Amino acid sequence: MLKLLKNRYNAHLLCLSSLIYLFAGLVVFNKNPYFSILLFIVTIFSILYHNNFRNFSLKVLDWVFGTVLAIYLYYLFRIRFDKYIFSFLFVLLIFRLADHVLFKTRRYGIFSYSHSLWHLLTGIVIVLMFVLVKI
């Protein structure tokens, strides 16, 4: 187990976990094709960036489309924004910050797993928001 957590960046795991956004895009396509296309773009740039993590341009594009995704989600669900959704999104934000500060800057081996978990959690949240909330 310790061998897995050494300071190695696991691009394959990160690229594989990025496919959750493709899945989410397919699930929400009938409800919102524009959002679905945005999810497909996020999938592409997430995979490209995590496969070439030293490429600053891909990093910027990954962050830009991730931010656009977050803003668009807020726009879509702002009317149904209650304390439970806010609490859950706050926990996701704290998780992301901790992931970046604690693991990415110090332990790439753990970051590969924690950031893959981030991909999976956010993809699942997107699907659940579209399935459970009527928009």
The 8 nearest C-alpha neighbors of each residue, nearest first, counted from 0:
[[1, 3, 2, 4, 5, 108, 109, 112],
 [2, 0, 4, 3, 5, 108, 109, 6],
 [1, 3, 0, 4, 5, 108, 6, 7],
 [4, 2, 0, 1, 5, 108, 7, 109],
 [5, 3, 108, 1, 109, 2, 6, 0],
 [4, 6, 108, 7, 2, 3, 1, 107],
 [7, 5, 108, 107, 106, 4, 8, 109],
 [8, 6, 108, 107, 5, 9, 4, 106],
 [7, 9, 107, 108, 10, 111, 6, 110],
 [8, 10, 11, 111, 12, 7, 13, 108],
 [9, 11, 13, 50, 12, 49, 8, 14],
 [12, 10, 14, 13, 9, 15, 50, 49],
 [11, 13, 15, 14, 10, 9, 16, 115],
 [14, 12, 10, 16, 115, 15, 11, 49],
 [15, 13, 46, 17, 11, 16, 12, 10],
 [14, 16, 12, 17, 13, 18, 11, 46],
 [15, 17, 13, 18, 115, 14, 118, 19],
 [18, 16, 14, 19, 15, 42, 118, 20],
 [17, 19, 21, 20, 16, 15, 42, 22],
 [20, 18, 22, 17, 21, 122, 16, 119],
 [21, 19, 23, 18, 22, 42, 122, 38],
 [22, 20, 24, 18, 19, 23, 39, 42],
 [21, 23, 19, 25, 20, 24, 26, 18],
 [24, 22, 20, 26, 25, 21, 126, 122],
 [25, 23, 35, 21, 38, 27, 22, 26],
 [24, 26, 22, 28, 23, 27, 21, 35],
 [27, 25, 23, 24, 28, 22, 126, 29],
 [28, 26, 24, 30, 25, 29, 31, 35],
 [27, 29, 32, 35, 25, 31, 30, 26],
 [30, 28, 27, 31, 32, 26, 25, 35],
 [31, 29, 27, 28, 32, 129, 134, 26],
 [30, 32, 28, 34, 33, 29, 27, 35],
 [31, 33, 28, 35, 34, 36, 29, 30],
 [34, 32, 36, 35, 31, 37, 28, 38],
 [35, 33, 37, 36, 32, 31, 38, 24],
 [34, 36, 24, 32, 38, 28, 33, 37],
 [37, 35, 39, 33, 38, 34, 32, 40],
 [38, 36, 34, 40, 35, 39, 41, 33],
 [39, 37, 41, 35, 24, 36, 40, 20],
 [38, 40, 36, 42, 37, 41, 21, 24],
 [41, 39, 37, 43, 42, 38, 44, 36],
 [42, 40, 38, 44, 39, 43, 64, 45],
 [43, 41, 39, 45, 40, 20, 44, 21],
 [42, 44, 40, 46, 41, 45, 47, 39],
 [45, 43, 47, 61, 41, 46, 42, 48],
 [44, 46, 42, 48, 47, 43, 61, 41],
 [45, 47, 14, 49, 43, 44, 48, 50],
 [48, 46, 44, 50, 45, 49, 43, 51],
 [49, 47, 51, 57, 52, 45, 50, 46],
 [50, 48, 52, 46, 51, 10, 47, 14],
 [49, 51, 47, 10, 48, 52, 46, 14],
 [52, 50, 48, 49, 53, 54, 47, 57],
 [53, 51, 49, 48, 54, 50, 58, 55],
 [52, 54, 51, 55, 58, 48, 57, 49],
 [55, 53, 52, 57, 56, 51, 58, 48],
 [54, 56, 58, 57, 53, 59, 52, 48],
 [57, 55, 59, 58, 54, 60, 61, 48],
 [58, 56, 60, 48, 59, 55, 54, 61],
 [57, 59, 55, 61, 56, 60, 48, 62],
 [58, 60, 62, 56, 57, 61, 63, 55],
 [61, 59, 63, 57, 62, 58, 64, 56],
 [62, 60, 58, 44, 59, 64, 63, 45],
 [61, 63, 65, 59, 60, 64, 66, 58],
 [64, 62, 60, 66, 65, 61, 59, 67],
 [63, 65, 67, 66, 61, 62, 41, 68],
 [66, 64, 62, 68, 63, 67, 61, 69],
 [65, 67, 69, 63, 68, 64, 62, 70],
 [68, 66, 64, 70, 69, 65, 71, 63],
 [67, 69, 65, 71, 66, 70, 64, 72],
 [70, 68, 66, 72, 67, 71, 73, 65],
 [71, 69, 73, 67, 72, 68, 74, 66],
 [70, 72, 74, 68, 73, 69, 67, 75],
 [73, 71, 75, 69, 74, 70, 68, 76],
 [72, 74, 70, 76, 71, 77, 75, 69],
 [73, 75, 71, 72, 77, 76, 70, 78],
 [76, 74, 72, 73, 77, 71, 134, 78],
 [75, 77, 73, 79, 78, 74, 80, 72],
 [78, 76, 80, 73, 74, 79, 75, 72],
 [77, 79, 76, 80, 75, 74, 81, 73],
 [80, 78, 76, 77, 81, 132, 84, 75],
 [79, 81, 77, 78, 84, 76, 85, 82],
 [80, 82, 84, 83, 79, 85, 78, 86],
 [81, 83, 85, 84, 86, 80, 87, 79],
 [84, 82, 86, 85, 81, 87, 80, 88],
 [83, 85, 87, 86, 81, 82, 88, 80],
 [84, 86, 82, 88, 83, 87, 89, 81],
 [87, 85, 89, 83, 84, 88, 82, 90],
 [86, 88, 90, 84, 89, 85, 83, 91],
 [89, 87, 91, 85, 90, 86, 84, 92],
 [88, 90, 86, 92, 87, 91, 85, 93],
 [89, 91, 87, 93, 88, 92, 94, 86],
 [92, 90, 88, 94, 89, 93, 95, 87],
 [91, 93, 89, 95, 94, 90, 88, 96],
 [92, 94, 90, 96, 95, 91, 97, 89],
 [95, 93, 91, 97, 92, 96, 98, 90],
 [96, 94, 98, 92, 93, 97, 91, 99],
 [95, 97, 93, 99, 98, 94, 100, 92],
 [98, 96, 100, 94, 99, 101, 95, 93],
 [99, 97, 95, 96, 102, 101, 100, 94],
 [98, 100, 103, 96, 97, 102, 101, 95],
 [101, 99, 97, 98, 104, 102, 96, 103],
 [102, 100, 97, 98, 99, 103, 105, 104],
 [101, 103, 106, 110, 105, 98, 104, 99],
 [104, 102, 99, 110, 107, 105, 106, 100],
 [103, 105, 102, 100, 101, 106, 99, 107],
 [106, 104, 102, 103, 101, 107, 100, 6],
 [107, 105, 102, 108, 6, 109, 103, 110],
 [106, 108, 110, 6, 8, 103, 109, 7],
 [109, 107, 4, 6, 7, 5, 110, 106],
 [108, 110, 112, 4, 111, 107, 106, 113],
 [111, 109, 107, 102, 113, 103, 112, 108],
 [110, 112, 109, 114, 9, 108, 113, 115],
 [113, 111, 115, 110, 109, 114, 116, 108],
 [112, 114, 110, 116, 115, 111, 109, 117],
 [115, 113, 117, 116, 111, 112, 110, 118],
 [116, 114, 118, 112, 117, 13, 16, 113],
 [115, 117, 113, 119, 114, 118, 120, 112],
 [118, 116, 114, 120, 115, 119, 121, 113],
 [119, 117, 115, 116, 121, 120, 17, 16],
 [118, 120, 116, 122, 117, 121, 19, 123],
 [121, 119, 117, 123, 122, 118, 116, 124],
 [120, 122, 124, 123, 118, 119, 117, 125],
 [123, 121, 119, 125, 19, 124, 120, 20],
 [122, 124, 126, 120, 125, 121, 127, 119],
 [125, 123, 121, 127, 122, 126, 128, 120],
 [126, 124, 122, 128, 123, 127, 121, 129],
 [125, 127, 123, 129, 124, 128, 23, 130],
 [128, 126, 130, 124, 129, 125, 131, 123],
 [129, 127, 125, 131, 126, 132, 130, 124],
 [130, 128, 126, 127, 132, 131, 125, 27],
 [129, 131, 127, 128, 132, 126, 133, 27],
 [130, 132, 128, 127, 129, 133, 126, 134],
 [133, 131, 128, 129, 130, 134, 127, 79],
 [132, 134, 131, 129, 130, 128, 79, 76],
 [133, 132, 75, 129, 76, 30, 79, 31]]
